Amino acid sequence: MINSMTGFASASGADAPFSWGWEVRAVNGRGLDLRLRVPDWVEGLETGLRKKLSASVARGNITCNLRLNREEAGGTLAVNAAQLETVLSALHQIEERAMDAGVSLAPSKATDIVTMRGVLEQASFNDDAAALCQLLLADFDAVLNDFNAMRAQEGAALHAVLSGQLDKIEELTGQAAALIPARQAEMSATLRSNLARVLDNAEGVDAARLAQELALIAVKTDITEEIDRLKAHVAAARALLAEGGPVGRKLDFLTQEFNREANTLCSKAQMKELTTIGLALKAVVDQMREQVQNVE
């Protein structure tokens, strides 16, 4: 199946002391344009994400955002052993000096000591950027799967729309082909009538030159070639839809070819019914081209 170039996915995760939120969105683009907003200090993360996205997506303007938060220790406390030793040593010196001076001090309590600056502090985490990078890359796989699932779902809808438009083009092409016999008879009658008027008002007409001009007019007004090309383009477009994958550029090229044949059909028409069919073809092709702009 074909994929759409538009898609969206979001997710969140956590692994203490970190929590994060992913957001991936894509819109139409001529090529693949990746725009990543991730923390620079997580070394290797952007490179890894680009590799995963490039392997999964062929076309589109893709934005990938990661909001990474680092939580505080959340009330977990730890004793700073070095600072405690310093405080106890200072208290011991103070008590000794007080005894020498004959001053009586109240016994020190643990609660008094822990309130001293630097003795009790919040626990800290040692951030391992490499481990965090691997964790985030692994978590991103599920986000990427959701993103591609949405693109595939929209691609299935596009497939149905494009198939219906190709059916309509095929139907209109068949109607144009059915008009060829009647058109040829009408064109022949008109040509004979015009030729009779020319011959009645001209003397010494070069028979060879006249034959060449008549042959040229017949070629210019013949629509068989346009009908054949339209049928071939329909078959080629259906083959691309069946092939699937990133076929958007090829389908876009085919819509240009469809439009060219529809324009030629209108310019050669010289018949009300054929002109109506040509204009209907142009309308369907224009609608098809709009849809093709969404195909990867």
Salt bridges, closest charged atoms under 4 A:
GLU23 OE2 - ARG25 NH2 3.35
ASP33 OD2 - ARG35 NH2 3.08
GLU46 OE2 - ARG50 NE 3.23
GLU96 OE2 - HIS92 NE2 2.76
ASP127 OD2 - ARG70 NE 3.05
ASP141 OD1 - LYS52 NZ 2.75
ASP167 OD1 - ARG238 NH2 2.45
GLU170 OE1 - ARG238 NH2 3.11
GLU213 OE2 - ARG209 NE 3.13
GLU225 OE2 - ARG229 NH1 2.43
GLU226 OE2 - ARG229 NH2 3.56
GLU226 OE2 - LYS268 NZ 3.24
ASP252 OD1 - ARG289 NE 3.77
GLU257 OE2 - ARG260 NH1 2.43
GLU261 OE2 - ARG229 NE 2.76
GLU296 OE1 - ARG151 NH2 2.79
